[in-house]
Amino acid sequence: MASPALISDTDQWKALQAHVGAIHKTHLRDLMSDADRCKAMTAEFEGIYLDYSRQQATTETVDKLFKLAEAAKLKEKIDKMFNGDKINSTENRSVLHVALRAPRDAVINSDGVNVVPEVWAVIDKVKQFSETFRSGSWVGATGKPLTNVVSVGIGGSFLGPLFVHTALQTDPEAAESAKGRQLRFLANVDPVDVARSIKDLDPETTLVVVVSKTFTTAETMLNARTIKEWIVSSLGPQAVSKHMIAVSTNLKLVKEFGIDPNNAFAFWDWVGGRYSVCSAVGVLPLSLQYGFPIVQKFLEGASSIDNHFRTSSFEKNIPVLLGLLSVWNVSFLGYPARAILPYSQALEKLAPHIQQLSMESNGKGVSIDGVRLPYEAGEIDFGEPGTNGQHSFYQLIHQGRVIPCDFIGIIKSQQPVYLKGETVSNHDELMSNFFAQPDALAYGKTPEQLRSENVSENLIPHKTFQGNRPSLSFLLSSLSAYEIGQLLSIYEHRIAVQGFVWGINSFDQWGVELGKSLASQVRKQLHASRMEGKPVEGFNPSSASLLARYLAVEPSTPYDTTVLPKVFRMSRNLFNRIVNGILEHDYEGYFTQTRNSAGAQGLHPLQKMTAAMRMLSYGIAADLADEYIRSAESTNLESCKKFVIKVCEVFGDKYLRSPNAEDTARLLAIGEERGFPGMLGSIDCMHWAWKNCPKKWHGMFKGHVKEPTMILEAVASQDLWIWHSFFGLPGSNNDLNVLQRSPVFAKLAGGEAPEVNYSINGHQYTMGYYLADGIYPQWATFVKTIPAPDTQKKKKFAQMQEAARKDVERAFGVLQARFAIVRGPAKGWKRKEIGDVMTACVIMHNMIVEEERDNGRQSYTYDGMGEKVTVSRTYAEELSDFLHMHHRIKNKADHSQLQRDLVENIWQKFGNQ
């Protein structure tokens, strides 16, 4: 006899339908008094305890559900899934998310090929890449290690990884591993989500993971292009390969996008998006944030439940029990919704993930054979962590609609807190509610109980709780990466069980396609209306009216411009300040907008200055700026030349100044806090290649880099302000020759720089110094590292000196990141014009540093600023004084004594760290 087309045609289904009447005659108050029943309706596996005794069911109900599972060939369907059979028949695909966390030696076939080695090849690649990334070996375009990750994806590429990330954030082991790092997710195509995902992030230290199997998902790819523009606008187009990687199988489109295909991580068509968190989709960003060892524990937890699901008897099989009880609640008792209520804030994103996992999987109206279902299938899932939910929707659950609930409790808190004198700890307070709420739902409160409490008769109807509301309780021993993996796998398999019994395909999602198709039509209409002024056509009256109302208002972003949260690595206010300052001093009238002889308006000042800024910031050629600014190549080139001259004229005095008394006090306080009293900054030189250096000058300008260069010598402080910038010497000058001509040391020798008075280790000093590298001489104004430290004290000093000396290297790196024109070779012919470009970039760099410091984005204020150092201003007026100070600067004995004193000072201050 042929099997029935639908499970509802079976005797086992009909037996359960007949059984419903008997259940309706019972109440959970009575069922819960049966100790044997309560004990029987539990299951346990590896510390996960399930109590489903508060379901509206008896042991007889459960037996009938097991018979229904047998009729639905549940065991056979589970085995087919694990064996790689193409159970996703509408897409002709295997369903093998279990292979993503299978042991390395497992055998799971698809199309006759064991897929486990392929999976582990990707896992190994993720492990290797994440270790390289987290060690600092993988650096961005400016040479800085990357510490921030933005994962761009939608649906299953977002909700699953976000759930795991949120759960791990407060796990002590995972949190320790993630120190100093950020992981964010960008899913919604709404530009608000873009702004939030990159708020306060620096492109220099950010890696973007683009997650799209085909690299064609509309929302994801628009977001990816937006983030790409954010990176390119700050670091230049060559930065994409260092700052963007992909999870995709379409290597052709990955390469065309600008991402190195070697940095693309594969996944397979037998993994549905909502089941993909254990693939590179989730494992890659999570490993970058927490390290692969943490993520491996998560995978092992999921795998443990996979094995439990496949091998345990149905009577003790947690996913099977949960799935069968959901079928009972939905299809027989008529409860269409389910509340997921974790009593752990770490699980706040569990319900949104299960919402997609369940509703996209089982939200079907036809069987896998295409037959319309005569019974209800699928659940409406929602939830919120307790106790937040109690103050939100529990009112409806207790006295409104009947909604079965999943209560999830954790025995050991991730972040335990106990206040002395309190009755219980914070976690015990939380768990008091976890234990109380299921009983409140089950037992309720009768009018008789209320009358015994002398409640007013008119309030009794309002305070009566009917009870008899089903729930089940999970109790987990802890919530580490392993348990998070287990919890994920439990819900995945629970949903599969429901679909297997209902006879639907839980692994396709045709329901999302129609909306996408209609959105494509609307997108074409919006483009035609915005760009060509075409009227709204081809829509029903309601949609046409809505579209017309939407299009009647000018968009906040003009379609002929690119608008991003940051402009030229500086705020809009600062750019406007530069523009206004130049216009106030535009005595020649070059930037002032005028009319020609025909009365037509000339270029706006913003157009000319934006063209200049694009050339400086992005390093693009003058003709390329025409795409954005609508101005000719020659105009852009002239605008850039005049712009840098004006920046130097208008802002040079303030932003190229030597440190004044206030600056010096601040620099000394920073040095004191870092273990270097008397330090005024770090010094070094940067070589800028000169591509168009005249051939007759090549010998003079070729240095150790074997190509013509000019040199920028500068001192930098911790906030990256560049002091004493001195640019233009030929590249054949080594750093020492540059030093001899440097204004900073000429001024110091002449007594024009502040004299500093401080003491270290009982010795008095009256002259500030700079941290320097090995090429600089042993002068009293330099403190160099110890090349081969042979004691712990010297090693600590070398470590601290080298870290602080990096200030100047960081300043040069940030300068080049902000102004790509000084990162690539100089293309001008005239030294003066090239010098103006470098000087203007240094000025604007310092303006950005000042603004960030004033806005609180940098903090260099310390307790006890300046207590151990004082600043005086003395000037050498006599020749003998000049010679004396010059001798002091070059005194090697003072240099050696200062270094020894600093070794002791740093050991006393930081030796135990």
C-alpha positions in Angstrom: 0.0 0.0 0.0 1.4 3.4 -1.0 2.3 5.9 1.7 -0.2 8.7 2.2 0.8 12.0 0.5 0.4 13.9 3.8 1.2 13.0 7.4 -2.3 14.1 8.3 -3.7 11.2 6.5 -2.0 8.7 8.8 -3.7 6.9 11.7 -1.0 8.2 14.0 -2.0 11.8 13.2 -5.6 11.0 13.7 -4.9 9.4 17.0 -3.3 12.6 18.2 -6.3 14.6 17.0 -8.6 12.4 19.0 -6.2 12.7 22.0 -6.6 16.5 22.1 -10.0 16.3 23.9 -8.5 14.4 26.8 -5.7 16.9 27.2 -8.2 19.8 27.2 -9.9 18.2 30.2 -6.7 18.4 32.2 -4.9 21.3 33.9 -1.2 21.7 34.4 -1.9 22.1 38.2 -3.0 18.5 38.2 -0.4 17.2 35.8 2.4 18.8 37.8 1.3 16.9 40.9 2.3 13.6 39.3 6.0 13.2 40.4 6.5 10.1 38.1 5.3 12.1 35.1 7.5 15.1 35.9 10.5 12.8 36.2 9.8 11.0 33.0 9.4 14.3 31.1 13.1 15.3 31.3 16.2 14.6 29.3 19.9 15.4 29.8 23.0 15.5 27.7 26.4 16.8 28.6 25.2 19.1 31.3 22.2 20.4 29.3 19.0 19.6 31.3 15.6 19.7 29.6 12.4 19.7 31.6 9.3 19.6 29.5 6.9 18.5 32.2 5.1 21.9 32.0 3.9 21.0 28.5 0.2 20.3 28.0 1.0 16.7 27.5 1.1 13.4 29.3 3.4 10.4 28.8 0.7 9.0 26.6 0.9 12.1 24.4 4.7 11.7 24.1 4.2 8.0 23.1 1.8 9.0 20.4 4.2 11.6 19.2 6.9 9.0 18.9 4.5 6.9 16.8 3.8 9.9 14.6 7.6 10.3 14.1 7.8 6.7 13.0 5.0 7.3 10.6 6.8 10.3 9.2 9.9 8.2 8.8 11.8 10.7 11.0 14.8 8.5 11.6 15.1 7.7 7.9 15.0 11.4 7.0 17.6 12.3 9.7 20.0 9.6 8.2 19.4 10.9 4.7 20.4 14.4 5.8 23.6 13.1 7.4 24.3 10.8 4.4 24.2 13.8 2.0 21.1 12.7 0.1 19.5 15.6 -1.8 16.6 16.1 0.6 16.3 19.8 -0.5 14.5 18.5 -3.6 13.2 21.8 -4.9 16.8 23.0 -5.3 18.3 19.5 -5.9 20.8 20.0 -3.0 22.2 18.1 -0.1 21.7 19.6 3.4 25.0 19.3 5.1 25.5 22.1 7.7 26.5 19.2 10.0 29.6 18.7 7.9 30.8 22.2 8.8 31.6 21.1 12.3 32.3 17.4 11.7 35.6 15.9 13.0 38.4 15.9 10.5 38.3 12.1 10.1 34.5 12.0 9.5 33.0 10.9 6.1 30.0 12.8 4.9 29.3 12.5 1.2 27.6 14.8 -1.4 27.3 13.5 -4.9 29.6 10.6 -3.9 32.4 12.9 -2.7 33.5 13.2 1.0 33.0 17.0 1.7 34.8 16.9 5.1 38.3 17.4 3.7 37.0 20.5 1.7 35.5 21.9 4.9 38.7 21.4 6.9 40.7 23.1 4.1 38.7 26.2 4.6 38.8 25.9 8.4 42.6 25.6 8.2 42.8 28.6 6.0 40.6 30.6 8.4 42.8 29.5 11.3 46.0 30.5 9.5 44.6 33.9 8.3 43.2 34.7 11.7 46.5 34.0 13.4 48.3 36.2 11.0 45.8 38.9 11.4 45.7 38.8 15.2 49.5 38.6 15.6 49.8 42.0 13.8 51.6 40.5 10.8 48.8 41.4 8.5 48.9 45.2 8.2 46.9 47.7 6.4 47.9 50.2 3.6 49.7 52.4 6.0 51.6 49.7 7.8 49.3 49.6 10.9 48.0 46.3 12.3 44.2 46.0 11.9 42.1 45.7 15.0 38.6 46.4 13.8 36.5 44.1 11.7 33.2 44.9 9.9 31.4 41.9 8.5 29.1 42.9 5.6 26.2 40.4 4.9 22.5 39.9 5.4 20.1 37.3 6.6 22.0 34.2 7.7 25.3 35.9 7.0 24.4 38.3 9.7 22.0 37.0 12.3 23.8 33.7 13.2 27.3 35.2 13.6 25.8 38.2 15.5 24.1 35.8 17.9 27.4 33.9 18.6 29.4 37.2 18.8 27.0 38.7 21.3 27.0 35.5 23.4 30.8 35.4 23.5 31.4 39.0 24.3 30.9 38.5 28.0 32.5 35.0 28.3 35.7 35.7 30.3 37.9 33.6 28.1 36.6 35.0 24.9 36.5 38.6 26.2 40.2 38.3 27.3 41.1 37.1 23.8 39.2 39.9 22.2 40.8 42.8 24.1 41.6 45.8 22.0 39.5 44.5 19.1 36.1 45.3 17.7 33.7 43.2 15.5 30.7 44.9 13.9 28.1 43.8 11.5 26.6 45.7 8.6 23.4 44.1 7.2 20.7 46.6 6.5 21.0 48.6 3.2 19.6 51.6 5.2 22.5 54.1 5.2 21.9 54.5 8.9 23.2 51.0 9.4 26.3 52.0 7.5 26.9 55.1 9.6 26.5 53.0 12.8 28.8 50.2 11.7 31.7 52.5 10.9 31.1 55.2 13.6 34.4 56.0 15.3 36.3 53.4 13.3 39.5 54.3 11.4 39.8 52.9 7.9 43.6 52.5 8.6 42.9 49.8 11.2 39.7 48.3 9.8 39.3 45.0 7.9 36.0 44.4 6.0 34.7 40.9 5.4 32.2 40.8 2.5 29.9 37.8 2.8 28.0 36.9 -0.3 28.0 33.4 -1.9 27.4 34.7 -5.4 28.8 38.2 -4.8 25.6 39.5 -6.3 23.2 39.9 -3.3 21.8 43.4 -3.9 21.8 44.8 -0.4 25.2 43.3 0.6 27.0 44.4 -2.6 25.7 48.0 -2.2 26.9 48.1 1.3 30.2 46.6 0.2 30.6 49.3 -2.4 29.8 51.9 0.2 32.3 50.6 2.6 34.8 50.3 -0.2 34.4 54.0 -1.0 34.9 54.8 2.7 38.2 53.0 2.6 39.3 54.3 -0.8 38.5 57.9 0.0 40.8 57.7 3.0 43.5 55.3 1.9 43.4 55.2 -1.9 42.3 52.4 -4.3 45.3 50.2 -3.6 44.2 49.8 0.0 41.2 47.5 -1.0 43.4 44.4 -1.2 44.7 45.0 2.3 41.5 46.1 4.0 38.8 43.9 2.3 38.4 40.1 2.2 35.5 37.9 1.1 33.5 34.9 1.9 32.3 33.8 -1.6 32.5 31.2 -4.3 32.5 33.7 -7.2 36.2 34.4 -7.4 35.8 36.3 -10.7 33.5 38.9 -9.2 35.6 39.0 -6.0 38.7 39.9 -8.1 36.8 42.5 -10.2 35.7 44.1 -6.9 39.4 44.6 -6.0 39.7 41.8 -3.4 42.6 39.4 -3.8 41.0 36.0 -4.7 43.6 34.4 -2.4 41.8 36.2 0.4 38.4 34.7 -0.5 37.0 31.9 1.7 34.7 29.3 0.2 31.4 27.8 1.2 29.1 25.5 -0.6 25.6 25.4 -2.1 24.7 22.5 0.3 24.8 25.1 3.1 21.7 27.3 3.4 22.4 30.9 4.5 20.5 30.6 7.8 22.5 27.4 8.6 25.9 28.9 7.6 27.2 30.3 10.9 29.6 27.3 11.3 31.0 28.0 7.8 33.5 30.8 7.0 30.5 33.1 7.1 30.6 33.0 10.9 33.8 31.3 11.7 36.0 33.8 9.9 34.8 37.1 11.6 34.5 35.3 14.9 38.0 33.9 14.7 39.4 37.4 13.8 37.7 38.7 16.9 38.2 35.9 19.4 40.9 33.7 18.0 40.4 30.3 16.4 40.8 28.3 19.6 37.6 29.9 21.0 35.7 29.3 17.8 36.9 25.7 17.6 35.2 25.1 20.9 32.0 26.5 19.5 32.2 24.1 16.5 32.9 21.2 18.8 29.9 22.0 20.9 27.7 22.1 17.8 29.2 18.8 16.7 28.5 17.1 20.0 24.7 17.8 19.5 24.9 16.6 15.9 26.1 13.3 17.2 23.5 13.2 20.0 20.8 14.0 17.5 21.8 11.3 15.1 22.5 8.5 17.5 20.4 8.9 20.6 17.0 7.2 21.1 14.0 9.5 20.5 13.1 9.2 24.2 16.3 11.0 25.3 17.0 12.9 22.1 16.7 16.6 23.0 16.2 18.0 19.5 13.6 15.3 18.6 11.6 15.9 21.8 11.6 19.6 21.2 10.6 19.2 17.5 7.7 16.8 18.3 6.4 19.0 21.1 6.4 22.0 18.7 4.4 20.0 16.2 1.9 19.1 19.0 1.5 22.7 20.1 1.1 24.1 16.6 -0.8 21.5 14.7 -2.9 20.0 17.4 -3.4 22.5 20.2 -3.5 25.4 17.8 -0.8 27.6 19.4 0.9 29.3 16.4 3.6 31.2 18.3 6.6 30.4 20.5 8.5 32.7 22.9 12.2 32.2 23.4 13.1 33.5 26.8 16.8 33.2 27.8 17.6 34.3 31.3 21.0 35.5 30.1 21.6 38.9 28.5 24.4 37.2 26.6 21.7 35.4 24.6 19.9 38.5 23.6 20.4 37.8 19.9 19.3 34.1 20.1 15.6 34.9 19.4 16.3 37.0 16.3 18.5 34.3 14.9 16.0 31.5 15.6 13.2 33.7 14.2 14.9 33.6 10.8 16.0 30.0 11.2 12.6 28.7 12.1 10.3 31.0 10.1 12.3 30.9 6.9 12.7 27.1 7.2 9.2 26.1 8.1 7.0 29.0 6.9 5.5 26.8 4.2 2.0 26.2 3.0 2.6 23.2 0.8 4.3 19.8 1.3 7.6 18.9 -0.2 5.6 17.3 -3.0 3.7 20.5 -3.7 0.4 19.5 -2.0 -1.4 22.3 -0.1 -1.3 21.6 3.6 -4.6 21.1 5.4 -3.0 21.7 8.8 -1.0 24.5 10.4 2.8 24.4 10.1 5.5 26.8 11.1 5.7 28.9 14.2 5.9 32.7 14.9 9.0 33.0 16.9 9.9 36.0 19.1 11.7 36.6 22.4 13.7 38.8 24.7 16.0 38.0 27.6 14.4 37.8 31.1 13.8 39.9 33.0 13.4 42.5 30.2 10.6 40.5 28.6 8.7 40.4 31.9 8.3 44.1 31.7 7.4 43.9 28.0 5.1 41.1 26.7 4.7 38.7 29.6 1.3 40.4 30.4 -0.1 38.9 27.2 1.6 35.5 27.9 0.1 35.3 31.4 -3.4 36.7 30.8 -3.9 37.0 27.0 -3.1 34.5 24.3 -1.6 31.1 25.1 2.0 31.1 23.8 4.3 28.2 24.6 7.6 29.4 26.0 11.2 28.2 26.0 12.9 29.2 29.3 16.7 29.0 29.1 18.7 29.4 32.3 22.5 29.3 33.0 23.8 27.9 36.3 27.1 29.8 36.3 27.0 33.4 35.2 29.5 34.7 32.8 29.9 37.8 34.9 29.0 37.0 38.5 28.3 39.9 40.9 27.4 39.9 44.6 27.0 43.0 46.8 27.7 42.4 50.4 24.5 42.7 52.5 22.2 41.8 49.6 19.8 38.8 50.1 21.1 37.1 46.9 23.6 37.7 44.2 22.6 39.5 40.9 22.6 36.2 39.1 20.4 34.5 41.8 18.0 37.4 41.5 17.8 36.7 37.8 17.4 33.0 38.2 14.7 33.5 40.8 12.5 34.7 38.0 13.6 31.9 35.7 12.3 29.3 38.2 9.2 31.3 39.1 7.8 32.2 35.7 7.1 28.7 34.3 5.2 27.8 37.5 3.2 31.1 37.2 2.2 30.2 33.7 1.4 26.6 34.6 -0.5 27.1 37.9 -1.9 30.5 37.5 -3.9 32.0 40.4 -7.6 31.2 41.1 -10.3 33.4 42.3 -10.5 31.3 45.5 -6.8 32.1 46.2 -7.4 35.8 45.7 -10.4 35.8 48.0 -8.3 34.1 50.7 -5.9 37.0 50.4 -8.8 39.5 50.9 -8.6 40.9 47.3 -11.5 43.2 46.5 -14.2 41.4 44.6 -14.1 43.9 41.7 -10.4 43.2 41.2 -10.6 39.5 41.2 -11.4 39.1 37.5 -8.3 41.3 36.7 -6.0 39.5 39.1 -7.0 36.0 38.1 -4.5 33.9 36.1 -6.0 31.0 34.3 -2.7 29.1 34.2 -2.4 25.9 32.1 0.0 27.7 29.8 2.7 25.4 28.4 6.4 26.0 28.7 9.7 24.0 28.9 12.9 24.8 30.6 16.5 24.4 29.6 19.2 24.5 32.3 22.8 24.8 31.1 25.8 24.4 33.4 27.5 27.5 31.9 27.7 29.5 28.8 31.0 29.2 27.1 31.8 28.8 23.4 31.1 25.1 23.7 27.6 25.5 25.1 26.8 28.3 22.6 27.5 25.8 19.8 25.4 23.2 21.5 22.4 25.6 21.8 22.7 26.6 18.2 22.7 22.9 17.0 19.7 22.0 19.3 17.5 24.6 17.7 18.7 23.8 14.1 17.8 20.2 14.5 14.6 20.9 16.4 13.5 22.9 13.3 14.5 20.1 11.0 12.4 17.6 13.0 9.4 19.8 12.7 9.8 20.0 8.9 10.4 16.3 8.6 7.2 15.5 10.5 5.1 18.1 8.7 6.4 16.8 5.4 7.7 20.2 4.1 11.0 21.3 2.7 12.7 23.2 5.6 15.7 24.0 3.4 14.5 26.3 0.6 13.1 29.8 0.9 11.1 30.6 -2.2 8.9 33.0 -0.2 11.6 35.7 -0.2 11.9 35.9 -4.0 8.7 37.7 -5.0 9.5 40.8 -2.9 13.0 40.9 -4.4 11.6 40.8 -7.9 9.1 43.6 -7.2 11.8 45.7 -5.5 13.8 45.4 -8.7 10.9 47.1 -10.6 10.7 49.8 -8.0 14.5 50.4 -8.2 14.3 51.0 -12.0 11.4 53.4 -11.5 13.3 55.4 -8.8 16.3 55.6 -11.1 14.2 56.8 -14.1 12.4 59.4 -12.0 15.5 60.7 -10.2 17.9 60.8 -13.2 15.5 61.3 -16.2 12.5 63.0 -14.6 10.2 60.2 -15.8 6.7 59.9 -14.2 5.7 56.9 -12.1 4.1 54.3 -14.4 3.1 50.6 -14.2 2.0 50.5 -10.6 -1.3 50.1 -8.9 -3.0 53.3 -7.7 -1.9 52.8 -4.1 1.8 52.1 -4.9 1.8 54.9 -7.5 0.5 57.4 -4.9 3.1 56.3 -2.4 5.9 56.5 -4.9 4.9 60.0 -6.1 4.8 61.3 -2.5 8.2 59.8 -1.9 9.7 61.3 -5.1 8.2 64.7 -4.5 10.8 65.5 -1.9 14.4 66.1 -3.0 16.7 63.4 -1.8 19.0 64.3 1.1 22.0 63.0 -1.1 22.3 64.5 -4.6 22.7 61.7 -7.2 25.7 63.4 -8.8 27.8 63.3 -5.7 29.3 60.7 -3.3 28.5 61.5 0.3 30.1 59.5 3.1 30.3 60.1 6.8 33.8 61.5 6.5 35.3 63.8 4.0 39.0 63.8 3.2 39.8 62.2 6.6 38.7 65.5 8.2 35.3 66.7 9.5 33.1 68.8 7.4 33.4 71.7 9.9 37.2 71.7 9.5 37.1 71.6 5.7 34.6 74.5 5.8 37.0 76.4 8.1 39.8 76.0 5.7 37.6 77.1 2.8 36.4 80.2 4.7 39.9 81.1 5.9 41.2 81.0 2.3 38.3 83.0 1.0 38.9 85.7 3.6 42.5 86.0 2.3 41.8 85.5 -1.4 43.2 88.9 -2.3 44.0 87.8 -5.8 40.4 86.6 -6.3 41.3 83.2 -7.7 38.8 81.3 -5.6 36.1 83.9 -5.5 33.2 83.0 -7.8 32.8 85.4 -10.7 30.9 85.7 -14.0 32.4 85.6 -17.4 31.8 88.1 -20.2 28.7 86.2 -21.2 27.3 86.5 -17.7 27.7 82.8 -16.9 28.7 81.8 -13.4 32.3 80.5 -13.0 33.3 77.7 -10.8 32.2 77.8 -7.1 35.0 78.1 -4.5 34.0 74.7 -3.2 34.5 73.1 -6.6 38.0 74.4 -6.9 39.0 73.6 -3.4 37.3 70.2 -3.4 39.3 69.4 -6.6 42.5 70.3 -4.8 41.5 68.3 -1.8 40.7 65.2 -3.9 44.1 65.4 -5.5 45.9 65.8 -2.1 43.8 63.3 -0.2 43.4 60.5 -2.8 46.5 61.1 -4.8 44.5 61.2 -8.0 45.5 62.9 -11.2 44.0 66.3 -12.1 42.0 64.8 -15.0 40.4 62.2 -12.8 39.0 64.9 -10.4 36.9 66.0 -13.4 34.5 63.1 -12.9 33.4 64.5 -9.5 34.0 68.3 -9.7 33.0 69.1 -13.3 36.1 71.1 -13.9 38.9 70.8 -16.4 42.3 69.2 -15.8 44.2 72.4 -16.1 41.8 74.1 -13.7 42.1 71.4 -11.2 45.9 71.5 -11.4 46.0 75.3 -11.0 43.4 75.0 -8.1 45.7 72.6 -6.3 48.8 74.8 -6.6 47.0 77.9 -5.4 45.2 76.0 -2.6 48.4 74.7 -1.0 50.0 78.1 -1.2 47.0 79.6 0.6 46.9 76.9 3.2 50.5 77.7 4.0 49.9 81.5 4.0 46.7 81.4 6.1 47.4 78.6 8.6 51.2 78.2 8.6 52.0 80.5 11.5 49.8 78.6 13.9 50.2 75.0 12.7 53.9 75.1 11.9 54.8 76.9 15.1 57.5 75.7 17.5 56.1 74.5 20.8 55.1 77.4 23.1 55.2 77.3 26.9 51.7 75.6 27.0 52.6 73.1 24.3 55.9 72.3 26.0 54.3 71.8 29.4 51.8 69.4 27.8 54.6 67.5 25.9 56.6 67.2 29.1 53.7 65.9 31.1 53.1 63.2 28.5 56.7 62.3 28.5 56.7 62.1 32.4 53.6 59.8 32.3 55.4 57.5 29.8 58.5 57.3 31.9 60.6 59.8 30.0 60.8 63.1 32.0 62.1 65.9 29.8 61.1 64.3 26.5 59.8 66.7 23.9 58.9 64.1 21.2 60.6 61.7 18.8 62.6 62.6 15.7 63.1 61.0 12.4 63.2 61.6 8.6 60.9 60.5 5.8 62.0 60.2 2.2 59.5 61.3 -0.5 60.3 59.9 -3.9 60.6 62.5 -6.7 59.4 60.9 -9.9 60.1 63.9 -12.2 63.4 64.9 -10.7 65.5 66.5 -13.6 68.1 64.1 -14.7 71.0 66.5 -14.0 70.0 66.5 -10.3 69.7 62.7 -10.0 73.1 62.3 -8.4 72.3 64.9 -5.7 68.9 63.6 -4.9 69.6 59.8 -5.0 70.1 58.5 -1.5 70.2 55.0 0.0 66.9 54.2 -1.7 68.5 54.4 -5.1 65.9 56.8 -6.5 65.7 60.6 -6.3 64.0 61.7 -3.0 63.6 64.7 -0.9 63.6 64.5 2.9 61.1 65.6 5.5 62.7 65.8 9.0 60.3 66.2 11.8 59.6 65.8 15.5 56.3 64.2 16.5 54.5 63.9 19.8 52.2 61.2 21.0 49.1 62.9 19.6 50.8 62.7 16.2 51.3 66.5 15.9 54.3 67.2 13.6 56.7 69.8 15.0 59.7 71.5 13.4 59.0 70.0 10.0 61.9 70.7 7.7 61.5 69.7 4.1 63.3 69.8 0.8 66.9 68.6 1.3 68.2 66.2 -1.4 67.8 62.5 -0.7 71.6 62.0 -0.7 71.7 63.7 2.7 71.5 61.1 5.4 69.6 61.8 8.5 72.7 63.2 10.3 73.4 65.7 7.6 69.8 66.8 7.7 70.1 67.2 11.5 73.0 69.5 11.1 70.9 71.9 9.1 67.7 71.5 11.1 66.2 74.7 12.5 65.1 72.9 15.7 68.7 72.3 16.7 70.0 75.6 15.5 67.3 77.2 17.7 68.2 75.0 20.6 71.9 75.9 20.3 71.0 79.5 20.1 68.8 79.3 23.2 65.6 80.0 21.4 63.9 76.9 22.5 62.4 76.3 25.9 64.8 75.2 28.6 63.5 72.3 30.7 64.4 71.7 34.3 63.8 68.2 35.7 65.4 65.6 37.8 65.8 61.8 37.3 67.3 59.4 39.8 68.8 62.3 41.8 70.5 64.0 38.8 69.4 67.5 37.6 68.9 68.2 33.9 68.2 71.5 32.2 67.7 70.6 28.6 64.9 68.6 26.8 65.6 65.7 24.5 64.1 63.7 21.7 63.8 59.9 21.3 65.8 58.8 18.2 67.0 55.8 16.4 70.5 54.4 15.9 71.6 56.8 13.1 71.5 59.8 15.4 74.7 60.7 17.4 75.2 60.3 21.1 74.2 63.9 22.0 72.6 65.0 25.2 69.5 66.0 23.2 69.0 62.4 22.0 67.9 59.3 23.9 68.4 56.2 21.8 67.5 52.6 22.5 70.0 50.0 23.7 70.7 47.7 20.7 71.4 44.5 22.6 70.0 44.8 26.2 71.5 42.3 28.5 69.5 42.9 31.7 65.8 43.0 32.5 66.0 46.7 33.2 67.7 47.5 29.9 65.2 45.3 28.1 62.3 47.2 29.6 63.9 50.5 28.7 64.5 49.4 25.1 60.9 48.2 24.9 59.5 51.5 26.2 61.9 53.7 24.2 61.2 51.9 20.9 57.4 52.0 21.6 57.5 55.8 22.3 59.9 56.5 19.4 57.3 55.1 17.1 55.3 58.3 17.5 57.1 59.9 14.6 56.8 56.9 12.4 53.1 56.8 13.2 52.8 60.5 12.4 54.4 59.9 9.0 52.1 57.0 8.4 49.0 58.9 9.3 50.2 61.9 7.2 50.5 59.6 4.2 47.2 57.9 4.9 45.4 61.3 5.1 47.1 62.7 2.1 47.9 60.0 -0.4 49.7 62.5 -2.6 52.7 62.3 -0.3 52.6 58.5 -0.2 53.2 58.0 -3.9 56.1 59.6 -5.8 56.0 63.4 -6.2 55.2 64.2 -9.8 56.0 67.9 -10.0 59.0 69.5 -11.7 59.6 72.4 -9.3 61.0 72.0 -5.9 59.0 74.9 -4.5 55.7 73.5 -5.7 56.5 70.1 -4.2 57.5 71.8 -1.0 54.3 73.7 -0.8 52.3 70.4 -1.2 54.2 68.8 1.7 54.0 71.8 3.9 50.2 72.2 3.3 49.7 68.5 4.1 51.6 68.8 7.4 49.6 71.9 8.3 46.2 70.2 7.6 47.4 67.1 9.4 48.1 69.2 12.5 44.7 70.9 12.1 43.0 67.4 12.2 45.1 66.4 15.2 44.0 69.6 17.0 40.3 69.1 16.2 40.3 65.5 17.3 42.1 66.5 20.6 39.6 69.3 21.2 36.6 67.1 20.5 37.8 64.5 23.0 38.7 61.8 20.4 42.2 61.9 21.8 43.0 62.3 25.5 46.5 63.2 26.7 45.7 64.7 30.0 47.3 63.0 33.0 47.1 63.2 36.7 49.9 65.4 38.1 50.8 67.0 34.8 54.1 68.8 35.0 54.7 68.2 38.7 58.3 67.0 38.1 59.3 69.3 35.3 59.3 73.1 34.9 59.7 75.2 31.8 61.7 78.4 31.5 62.6 80.5 28.5 66.2 81.6 28.3 68.1 83.0 25.3 71.8 82.9 24.6 72.8 86.5 23.9 76.6 86.2 24.2 78.8 84.2 21.9 80.3 82.4 24.9 76.8 81.3 26.0 76.1 80.1 22.5 79.3 78.0 22.4 78.6 76.6 25.9 75.1 75.5 24.9 76.4 74.0 21.7 79.0 72.0 23.7 76.2 70.8 26.1 74.1 69.5 23.2 77.0 67.3 21.9 78.1 66.1 25.4 78.3 62.3 25.2 78.8 61.9 28.9 75.5 63.7 29.5 73.9 61.5 26.9 75.1 58.3 28.7 74.2 59.5 32.2 70.7 60.5 31.0 70.2 57.1 29.4 71.3 55.3 32.6 68.9 57.4 34.7 66.0 56.7 32.3 66.7 53.0 32.5 66.3 53.2 36.3 63.2 55.5 36.1 61.4 53.2 33.7 62.2 50.1 35.7 60.8 51.8 38.9 57.7 52.9 37.0 56.9 50.0 34.8 59.2 47.1 35.9 56.4 45.0 37.4 54.2 45.3 34.3 
